[in-house]
Structures are given as structure tokens and as C-alpha cells.
Amino acid sequence: MSSSSFKKESGLDGLSTHRQLLVLGLLGLSAYLAGFSVHAEERKPFIQWHTSNLQYLRGWDYQLGSAKRSIFTFEHANGWKYGDLFLFVDATFEDSSDKTAYGELSPRLSISKITGRSLEYGPLKDVLLATTYERGERGLNRYLYGGALDWKVPGFSFLKTHFYVRDDPHAPSKTWQSTVCWQIPFKLGRTGWVCEGFADFAGSEGRLASNQMIVPRLLLDIGGLVGAGDSKYWLGVEYSYWHNKFGVSGVTESVPQLQVKWQF
């Protein structure tokens, strides 16, 4: 989930991690474009909706590495015939000249879409099978699998809760992770705003301590203000709180970051 302040440790055989992550992003885009062409004649398209964005973040007082850095993020999400997909790729450039890459691919299968039967009950919107694949620098190659509940809450564009088994092949045992993500659009006078973000809560894993990461954003729709199109250009602040960063006990990061986002 979004995620932009991640600096995970990992690596890849063959292609460099940066190139592998670029391929990951391109594969995600290719998948939904192929869906349009193959199923263009169907009454209900294979890809039901999609959105992508590019982000730039600038922050200070990071822990574990250079205190100042810039992060470029590509995000894509879509809903398809039997579920949905979210992916992002981060490219981080530290002021010390170090650079890292990290990405996640998160496909989910919707029980209601597969069965054709609504599972809505009160605030519950859907039940899903959820997975995530994480790739980063120097050996990070992690798999998460479990379930998710999507909620229908007034004022929210979405509210999603996930419950995973978290499996790192390099760790001696598996652990758990819970992830929440949300988006709340709202108006103040003539201005459009959005409050969105995610929170990860993970158990200990081998020598790594349990850790908690909470990342809310508050963004102003500047495109709507200058007549460049509503919900296209955003400016605001992302705040990242990470207790026991990377599972390192006693390292807590608390960083406000300037964010610019172009949605397309």
C-alpha cells in the first residue's frame, strides 16, 4: 500500500532490482491494456476501472541512511472481472547519493465477483482473497497471503482491511501482518481535498522486531483550482511514522514529507 517511504533491503538475480521493478510496473499496465482489447466486445469489460499516478516526495529526518531524500513513486490500481489489483514502485534518492528501489504487487480475488452473489451486509461490502509480493534491494523477496474485508462507510471512497501470513524465505519462520488503507474526499468551500493513506502492523520475524507503520496524506486538488482538471494534480503533505523501522528494535522514524501527485 502507498508506501512511498519504504526502503526495504533486498535484490534480484539476472536483471538489476531497478530493472526488475520497472518490468513489474510495465507488466501491470500491460495486463489491463490487454484486458481492454481482448474483451472489448463484452457487455461488461474485463477491466472495470483503472487509475494511475506519479508522485514526488521530499522529506527530512529519515532514519537508517541519509536524513534527507527524494522519492519518486508510480502507483496503479484497477478493478477487473474477478477482483482487483494494486501495485507501486518506489525509487529513492538519498542526499548521500545512495539510491534504492522497492515495489509491491497486490492482486486480490473477490468472492462476490467470482460467485456472482452479493456479500454486502451492513457496512460490509465484500470478502476477498488477498496476496502481496514485495521486492527490494539486497535479497528482499517476501510473500503475503490471506484475506481482506472491504467496507462501505459514508464519506469514504474506500476502506479496506487485510489480514496476512507474511513469509520471508530468508527468515526462520513466518509471521503475521495486518494492513488498512483508506481514502476520504471532501470539500472546503470551493477547494477539493483528500485524506488517504495506509497502516501496516507486522509481527516479529526471525531477528526482526514487530513494527508498525502509519502513513496518512492530506492533499489539495490544485488542478481544480487553476482549471487544469479536477482530481489530476495534487499538492500536500504525507506523514510517515514507523516504529521499529525495518524491524530494527528502538529505531522510530517520524517524517513529514512534501508530496506532489499527478493522477492519470
Short mmCIF file of the C-alpha atoms (twelve columns), coordinates in Angstrom:
data_MODEL
# 
_entry.id   MODEL 
# 
loop_
_atom_site.group_PDB 
_atom_site.id 
_atom_site.type_symbol 
_atom_site.label_atom_id 
_atom_site.label_alt_id 
_atom_site.label_comp_id 
_atom_site.label_asym_id 
_atom_site.label_seq_id 
_atom_site.Cartn_x 
_atom_site.Cartn_y 
_atom_site.Cartn_z 
_atom_site.pdbx_PDB_model_num 
ATOM 1   C CA . MET A 1   0.000   0.000   0.000   1 
ATOM 2   C CA . SER A 2   1.126   3.556   -0.503  1 
ATOM 3   C CA . SER A 3   4.211   3.152   0.876   1 
ATOM 4   C CA . SER A 4   6.399   5.806   -0.503  1 
ATOM 5   C CA . SER A 5   8.803   5.955   2.440   1 
ATOM 6   C CA . PHE A 6   9.753   2.291   2.284   1 
ATOM 7   C CA . LYS A 7   13.438  1.498   1.981   1 
ATOM 8   C CA . LYS A 8   13.449  -2.282  2.155   1 
ATOM 9   C CA . GLU A 9   16.567  -4.402  1.990   1 
ATOM 10  C CA . SER A 10  16.715  -6.858  -0.999  1 
ATOM 11  C CA . GLY A 11  17.995  -7.933  -4.521  1 
ATOM 12  C CA . LEU A 12  17.481  -9.950  -7.735  1 
ATOM 13  C CA . ASP A 13  19.290  -12.473 -9.865  1 
ATOM 14  C CA . GLY A 14  19.870  -11.593 -13.504 1 
ATOM 15  C CA . LEU A 15  18.457  -8.123  -14.047 1 
ATOM 16  C CA . SER A 16  19.146  -5.407  -11.504 1 
ATOM 17  C CA . THR A 17  16.414  -4.681  -8.961  1 
ATOM 18  C CA . HIS A 18  15.683  -1.332  -10.614 1 
ATOM 19  C CA . ARG A 19  15.065  -3.018  -13.962 1 
ATOM 20  C CA . GLN A 20  13.034  -5.827  -12.411 1 
ATOM 21  C CA . LEU A 21  10.778  -3.270  -10.712 1 
ATOM 22  C CA . LEU A 22  10.377  -1.347  -13.952 1 
ATOM 23  C CA . VAL A 23  9.280   -4.600  -15.606 1 
ATOM 24  C CA . LEU A 24  6.847   -5.156  -12.711 1 
ATOM 25  C CA . GLY A 25  5.185   -1.803  -13.361 1 
ATOM 26  C CA . LEU A 26  5.055   -2.342  -17.111 1 
ATOM 27  C CA . LEU A 27  3.511   -5.794  -16.677 1 
ATOM 28  C CA . GLY A 28  0.761   -4.305  -14.550 1 
ATOM 29  C CA . LEU A 29  -0.052  -1.735  -17.207 1 
ATOM 30  C CA . SER A 30  0.121   -4.322  -19.982 1 
ATOM 31  C CA . ALA A 31  -2.324  -6.563  -18.139 1 
ATOM 32  C CA . TYR A 32  -5.127  -4.042  -18.054 1 
ATOM 33  C CA . LEU A 33  -4.468  -2.783  -21.606 1 
ATOM 34  C CA . ALA A 34  -4.658  -6.376  -22.852 1 
ATOM 35  C CA . GLY A 35  -7.926  -6.771  -20.996 1 
ATOM 36  C CA . PHE A 36  -9.453  -3.891  -22.943 1 
ATOM 37  C CA . SER A 37  -8.514  -5.325  -26.333 1 
ATOM 38  C CA . VAL A 38  -9.426  -8.949  -25.637 1 
ATOM 39  C CA . HIS A 39  -12.767 -8.208  -24.016 1 
ATOM 40  C CA . ALA A 40  -13.760 -5.023  -25.847 1 
ATOM 41  C CA . GLU A 41  -16.917 -6.604  -27.257 1 
ATOM 42  C CA . GLU A 42  -18.231 -7.929  -23.951 1 
ATOM 43  C CA . ARG A 43  -21.106 -6.146  -22.272 1 
ATOM 44  C CA . LYS A 44  -19.037 -5.866  -19.095 1 
ATOM 45  C CA . PRO A 45  -15.368 -5.107  -19.799 1 
ATOM 46  C CA . PHE A 46  -12.717 -7.335  -18.258 1 
ATOM 47  C CA . ILE A 47  -11.113 -4.235  -16.723 1 
ATOM 48  C CA . GLN A 48  -13.925 -2.364  -14.992 1 
ATOM 49  C CA . TRP A 49  -11.983 0.666   -13.779 1 
ATOM 50  C CA . HIS A 50  -8.360  1.802   -13.510 1 
ATOM 51  C CA . THR A 51  -6.298  4.680   -12.159 1 
ATOM 52  C CA . SER A 52  -2.586  5.502   -12.099 1 
ATOM 53  C CA . ASN A 53  -0.461  8.270   -10.625 1 
ATOM 54  C CA . LEU A 54  3.083   9.555   -10.304 1 
ATOM 55  C CA . GLN A 55  4.288   11.055  -7.020  1 
ATOM 56  C CA . TYR A 56  7.246   13.067  -5.846  1 
ATOM 57  C CA . LEU A 57  8.056   13.235  -2.135  1 
ATOM 58  C CA . ARG A 58  10.709  15.241  -0.315  1 
ATOM 59  C CA . GLY A 59  11.394  14.670  3.365   1 
ATOM 60  C CA . TRP A 60  13.862  15.281  6.162   1 
ATOM 61  C CA . ASP A 61  14.898  13.431  9.342   1 
ATOM 62  C CA . TYR A 62  14.745  9.898   7.944   1 
ATOM 63  C CA . GLN A 63  16.349  7.135   9.991   1 
ATOM 64  C CA . LEU A 64  18.806  4.442   8.778   1 
ATOM 65  C CA . GLY A 65  20.562  6.186   5.930   1 
ATOM 66  C CA . SER A 66  20.707  9.779   4.762   1 
ATOM 67  C CA . ALA A 67  18.439  12.070  6.781   1 
ATOM 68  C CA . LYS A 68  17.272  13.824  3.580   1 
ATOM 69  C CA . ARG A 69  15.986  12.123  0.463   1 
ATOM 70  C CA . SER A 70  13.651  12.334  -2.534  1 
ATOM 71  C CA . ILE A 71  11.246  9.556   -3.509  1 
ATOM 72  C CA . PHE A 72  9.582   9.032   -6.887  1 
ATOM 73  C CA . THR A 73  6.607   6.651   -6.876  1 
ATOM 74  C CA . PHE A 74  4.467   5.091   -9.588  1 
ATOM 75  C CA . GLU A 75  1.107   3.653   -8.434  1 
ATOM 76  C CA . HIS A 76  -1.516  1.767   -10.386 1 
ATOM 77  C CA . ALA A 77  -4.836  0.221   -9.328  1 
ATOM 78  C CA . ASN A 78  -7.584  -1.469  -11.282 1 
ATOM 79  C CA . GLY A 79  -10.738 -3.498  -10.788 1 
ATOM 80  C CA . TRP A 80  -11.225 -6.480  -13.094 1 
ATOM 81  C CA . LYS A 81  -13.767 -9.221  -13.694 1 
ATOM 82  C CA . TYR A 82  -12.842 -11.362 -10.681 1 
ATOM 83  C CA . GLY A 83  -11.061 -8.964  -8.346  1 
ATOM 84  C CA . ASP A 84  -8.699  -6.024  -8.276  1 
ATOM 85  C CA . LEU A 85  -5.002  -5.200  -8.445  1 
ATOM 86  C CA . PHE A 86  -2.740  -2.621  -6.817  1 
ATOM 87  C CA . LEU A 87  0.949   -2.092  -7.498  1 
ATOM 88  C CA . PHE A 88  3.555   0.542   -6.795  1 
ATOM 89  C CA . VAL A 89  7.251   1.088   -7.416  1 
ATOM 90  C CA . ASP A 90  9.432   3.456   -5.345  1 
ATOM 91  C CA . ALA A 91  12.758  4.911   -6.491  1 
ATOM 92  C CA . THR A 92  14.533  6.573   -3.552  1 
ATOM 93  C CA . PHE A 93  17.428  9.021   -3.981  1 
ATOM 94  C CA . GLU A 94  19.237  9.919   -0.770  1 
ATOM 95  C CA . ASP A 95  21.223  13.132  -0.483  1 
ATOM 96  C CA . SER A 96  24.258  10.950  0.216   1 
ATOM 97  C CA . SER A 97  23.954  9.768   -3.441  1 
ATOM 98  C CA . ASP A 98  22.723  6.315   -2.417  1 
ATOM 99  C CA . LYS A 99  19.663  5.095   -4.317  1 
ATOM 100 C CA . THR A 100 17.308  2.168   -3.771  1 
ATOM 101 C CA . ALA A 101 14.244  0.646   -5.389  1 
ATOM 102 C CA . TYR A 102 11.278  -1.164  -3.862  1 
ATOM 103 C CA . GLY A 103 7.945   -2.406  -5.204  1 
ATOM 104 C CA . GLU A 104 4.797   -4.304  -4.309  1 
ATOM 105 C CA . LEU A 105 2.271   -6.206  -6.427  1 
ATOM 106 C CA . SER A 106 -1.062  -6.912  -4.680  1 
ATOM 107 C CA . PRO A 107 -3.726  -8.887  -6.604  1 
ATOM 108 C CA . ARG A 108 -6.982  -9.786  -4.831  1 
ATOM 109 C CA . LEU A 109 -9.848  -12.127 -5.747  1 
ATOM 110 C CA . SER A 110 -13.394 -11.014 -4.894  1 
ATOM 111 C CA . ILE A 111 -15.666 -13.745 -3.540  1 
ATOM 112 C CA . SER A 112 -18.769 -11.808 -4.635  1 
ATOM 113 C CA . LYS A 113 -17.461 -11.346 -8.196  1 
ATOM 114 C CA . ILE A 114 -16.430 -14.998 -8.525  1 
ATOM 115 C CA . THR A 115 -19.722 -16.387 -7.196  1 
ATOM 116 C CA . GLY A 116 -21.964 -13.701 -8.667  1 
ATOM 117 C CA . ARG A 117 -23.643 -13.271 -5.270  1 
ATOM 118 C CA . SER A 118 -23.568 -10.084 -3.216  1 
ATOM 119 C CA . LEU A 119 -21.888 -10.389 0.187   1 
ATOM 120 C CA . GLU A 120 -22.965 -6.941  1.369   1 
ATOM 121 C CA . TYR A 121 -24.220 -6.967  4.925   1 
ATOM 122 C CA . GLY A 122 -24.478 -3.754  6.924   1 
ATOM 123 C CA . PRO A 123 -21.189 -1.891  6.417   1 
ATOM 124 C CA . LEU A 124 -19.506 -4.975  4.882   1 
ATOM 125 C CA . LYS A 125 -19.068 -4.582  1.126   1 
ATOM 126 C CA . ASP A 126 -17.047 -7.638  0.052   1 
ATOM 127 C CA . VAL A 127 -14.828 -10.525 1.178   1 
ATOM 128 C CA . LEU A 128 -11.639 -11.206 -0.779  1 
ATOM 129 C CA . LEU A 129 -8.623  -13.474 -1.028  1 
ATOM 130 C CA . ALA A 130 -5.583  -11.184 -0.801  1 
ATOM 131 C CA . THR A 131 -1.931  -11.571 -1.739  1 
ATOM 132 C CA . THR A 132 1.104   -9.287  -1.946  1 
ATOM 133 C CA . TYR A 133 4.555   -9.795  -3.420  1 
ATOM 134 C CA . GLU A 134 7.344   -7.496  -2.162  1 
ATOM 135 C CA . ARG A 135 10.654  -6.939  -3.975  1 
ATOM 136 C CA . GLY A 136 13.522  -4.695  -2.944  1 
ATOM 137 C CA . GLU A 137 17.268  -4.386  -2.660  1 
ATOM 138 C CA . ARG A 138 19.777  -6.962  -1.352  1 
ATOM 139 C CA . GLY A 139 17.639  -10.045 -1.113  1 
ATOM 140 C CA . LEU A 140 14.165  -8.840  -0.108  1 
ATOM 141 C CA . ASN A 141 11.712  -11.285 -1.654  1 
ATOM 142 C CA . ARG A 142 8.635   -11.545 0.562   1 
ATOM 143 C CA . TYR A 143 5.210   -13.133 0.066   1 
ATOM 144 C CA . LEU A 144 1.995   -12.262 1.902   1 
ATOM 145 C CA . TYR A 145 -1.260  -14.194 1.596   1 
ATOM 146 C CA . GLY A 146 -4.554  -14.177 3.442   1 
ATOM 147 C CA . GLY A 147 -7.914  -12.432 3.299   1 
ATOM 148 C CA . ALA A 148 -9.429  -8.968  3.122   1 
ATOM 149 C CA . LEU A 149 -12.664 -7.211  4.008   1 
ATOM 150 C CA . ASP A 150 -13.849 -4.159  2.084   1 
ATOM 151 C CA . TRP A 151 -16.196 -1.775  3.868   1 
ATOM 152 C CA . LYS A 152 -18.900 0.633   2.747   1 
ATOM 153 C CA . VAL A 153 -18.611 3.648   5.074   1 
ATOM 154 C CA . PRO A 154 -20.245 7.054   4.418   1 
ATOM 155 C CA . GLY A 155 -17.674 9.648   3.342   1 
ATOM 156 C CA . PHE A 156 -15.048 7.076   2.305   1 
ATOM 157 C CA . SER A 157 -14.163 6.312   -1.310  1 
ATOM 158 C CA . PHE A 158 -12.773 3.071   0.092   1 
ATOM 159 C CA . LEU A 159 -11.851 1.426   3.369   1 
ATOM 160 C CA . LYS A 160 -10.033 -1.931  3.157   1 
ATOM 161 C CA . THR A 161 -8.668  -4.213  5.863   1 
ATOM 162 C CA . HIS A 162 -6.237  -7.066  5.181   1 
ATOM 163 C CA . PHE A 163 -5.022  -9.982  7.297   1 
ATOM 164 C CA . TYR A 164 -1.927  -11.765 6.013   1 
ATOM 165 C CA . VAL A 165 0.510   -14.541 6.690   1 
ATOM 166 C CA . ARG A 166 3.868   -12.888 5.983   1 
ATOM 167 C CA . ASP A 167 6.521   -15.206 4.573   1 
ATOM 168 C CA . ASP A 168 10.138  -14.170 4.069   1 
ATOM 169 C CA . PRO A 169 12.092  -17.129 2.604   1 
ATOM 170 C CA . HIS A 170 15.236  -15.851 4.361   1 
ATOM 171 C CA . ALA A 171 13.601  -15.781 7.810   1 
ATOM 172 C CA . PRO A 172 13.416  -18.918 10.003  1 
ATOM 173 C CA . SER A 173 9.641   -18.653 10.452  1 
ATOM 174 C CA . LYS A 174 6.534   -16.923 9.151   1 
ATOM 175 C CA . THR A 175 4.711   -14.091 10.912  1 
ATOM 176 C CA . TRP A 176 1.533   -12.018 10.509  1 
ATOM 177 C CA . GLN A 177 0.680   -8.632  9.049   1 
ATOM 178 C CA . SER A 178 -2.460  -6.514  9.137   1 
ATOM 179 C CA . THR A 179 -2.907  -3.668  6.638   1 
ATOM 180 C CA . VAL A 180 -5.555  -0.946  6.493   1 
ATOM 181 C CA . CYS A 181 -5.935  1.533   3.614   1 
ATOM 182 C CA . TRP A 182 -8.452  4.325   3.156   1 
ATOM 183 C CA . GLN A 183 -9.446  7.392   1.143   1 
ATOM 184 C CA . ILE A 184 -11.765 10.243  2.174   1 
ATOM 185 C CA . PRO A 185 -12.504 13.024  -0.349  1 
ATOM 186 C CA . PHE A 186 -14.020 16.242  0.975   1 
ATOM 187 C CA . LYS A 187 -14.671 19.886  0.116   1 
ATOM 188 C CA . LEU A 188 -13.703 23.070  1.932   1 
ATOM 189 C CA . GLY A 189 -15.503 25.903  0.195   1 
ATOM 190 C CA . ARG A 190 -14.590 25.613  -3.478  1 
ATOM 191 C CA . THR A 191 -11.457 23.580  -2.827  1 
ATOM 192 C CA . GLY A 192 -11.244 19.794  -3.157  1 
ATOM 193 C CA . TRP A 193 -9.211  17.736  -0.697  1 
ATOM 194 C CA . VAL A 194 -8.456  14.111  0.004   1 
ATOM 195 C CA . CYS A 195 -7.263  12.366  3.147   1 
ATOM 196 C CA . GLU A 196 -5.837  8.963   2.294   1 
ATOM 197 C CA . GLY A 197 -3.191  6.536   3.425   1 
ATOM 198 C CA . PHE A 198 -2.384  3.150   4.872   1 
ATOM 199 C CA . ALA A 199 -1.180  1.465   8.046   1 
ATOM 200 C CA . ASP A 200 0.865   -1.749  8.357   1 
ATOM 201 C CA . PHE A 201 1.171   -3.725  11.594  1 
ATOM 202 C CA . ALA A 202 3.566   -6.674  11.421  1 
ATOM 203 C CA . GLY A 203 4.748   -9.298  13.887  1 
ATOM 204 C CA . SER A 204 8.356   -10.210 14.670  1 
ATOM 205 C CA . GLU A 205 10.171  -12.240 12.013  1 
ATOM 206 C CA . GLY A 206 13.372  -14.057 12.902  1 
ATOM 207 C CA . ARG A 207 15.733  -11.463 14.366  1 
ATOM 208 C CA . LEU A 208 13.449  -8.610  13.282  1 
ATOM 209 C CA . ALA A 209 11.196  -6.946  15.851  1 
ATOM 210 C CA . SER A 210 7.495   -6.337  15.322  1 
ATOM 211 C CA . ASN A 211 6.946   -2.981  13.608  1 
ATOM 212 C CA . GLN A 212 4.142   -0.527  12.909  1 
ATOM 213 C CA . MET A 213 3.971   1.933   10.016  1 
ATOM 214 C CA . ILE A 214 1.242   4.585   9.709   1 
ATOM 215 C CA . VAL A 215 1.239   6.862   6.647   1 
ATOM 216 C CA . PRO A 216 -1.616  9.401   6.233   1 
ATOM 217 C CA . ARG A 217 -1.715  12.035  3.468   1 
ATOM 218 C CA . LEU A 218 -3.578  15.314  3.174   1 
ATOM 219 C CA . LEU A 219 -3.699  16.612  -0.410  1 
ATOM 220 C CA . LEU A 220 -5.241  19.674  -2.078  1 
ATOM 221 C CA . ASP A 221 -6.659  19.416  -5.613  1 
ATOM 222 C CA . ILE A 222 -4.579  22.198  -7.197  1 
ATOM 223 C CA . GLY A 223 -5.627  21.183  -10.724 1 
ATOM 224 C CA . GLY A 224 -9.203  22.114  -9.934  1 
ATOM 225 C CA . LEU A 225 -8.092  25.491  -8.579  1 
ATOM 226 C CA . VAL A 226 -6.196  26.537  -11.723 1 
ATOM 227 C CA . GLY A 227 -8.589  24.999  -14.267 1 
ATOM 228 C CA . ALA A 228 -6.272  22.138  -15.250 1 
ATOM 229 C CA . GLY A 229 -8.890  19.470  -14.482 1 
ATOM 230 C CA . ASP A 230 -10.339 18.152  -11.244 1 
ATOM 231 C CA . SER A 231 -8.567  15.322  -9.408  1 
ATOM 232 C CA . LYS A 232 -5.489  15.410  -11.646 1 
ATOM 233 C CA . TYR A 233 -2.872  17.462  -9.803  1 
ATOM 234 C CA . TRP A 234 -2.465  17.316  -6.048  1 
ATOM 235 C CA . LEU A 235 -0.209  19.051  -3.539  1 
ATOM 236 C CA . GLY A 236 0.088   18.374  0.147   1 
ATOM 237 C CA . VAL A 237 1.823   16.549  2.974   1 
ATOM 238 C CA . GLU A 238 2.430   12.880  3.685   1 
ATOM 239 C CA . TYR A 239 3.409   11.949  7.246   1 
ATOM 240 C CA . SER A 240 5.279   8.701   7.875   1 
ATOM 241 C CA . TYR A 241 5.504   7.161   11.339  1 
ATOM 242 C CA . TRP A 242 7.466   3.892   11.506  1 
ATOM 243 C CA . HIS A 243 8.127   2.227   14.873  1 
ATOM 244 C CA . ASN A 244 10.992  -0.306  14.775  1 
ATOM 245 C CA . LYS A 245 11.787  0.607   11.176  1 
ATOM 246 C CA . PHE A 246 12.739  -2.432  9.057   1 
ATOM 247 C CA . GLY A 247 12.243  -4.465  12.235  1 
ATOM 248 C CA . VAL A 248 15.212  -2.782  13.934  1 
ATOM 249 C CA . SER A 249 14.263  -2.530  17.599  1 
ATOM 250 C CA . GLY A 250 14.408  1.001   19.016  1 
ATOM 251 C CA . VAL A 251 14.556  2.816   15.652  1 
ATOM 252 C CA . THR A 252 11.479  5.016   15.227  1 
ATOM 253 C CA . GLU A 253 11.026  7.317   12.232  1 
ATOM 254 C CA . SER A 254 8.679   10.318  12.269  1 
ATOM 255 C CA . VAL A 255 8.873   12.245  9.000   1 
ATOM 256 C CA . PRO A 256 6.627   14.867  7.349   1 
ATOM 257 C CA . GLN A 257 7.095   14.892  3.571   1 
ATOM 258 C CA . LEU A 258 6.079   17.332  0.858   1 
ATOM 259 C CA . GLN A 259 4.102   15.500  -1.823  1 
ATOM 260 C CA . VAL A 260 3.175   16.357  -5.404  1 
ATOM 261 C CA . LYS A 261 0.929   13.885  -7.258  1 
ATOM 262 C CA . TRP A 262 -0.182  13.677  -10.867 1 
ATOM 263 C CA . GLN A 263 -3.147  11.346  -11.379 1 
ATOM 264 C CA . PHE A 264 -3.976  9.998   -14.829 1 
# 
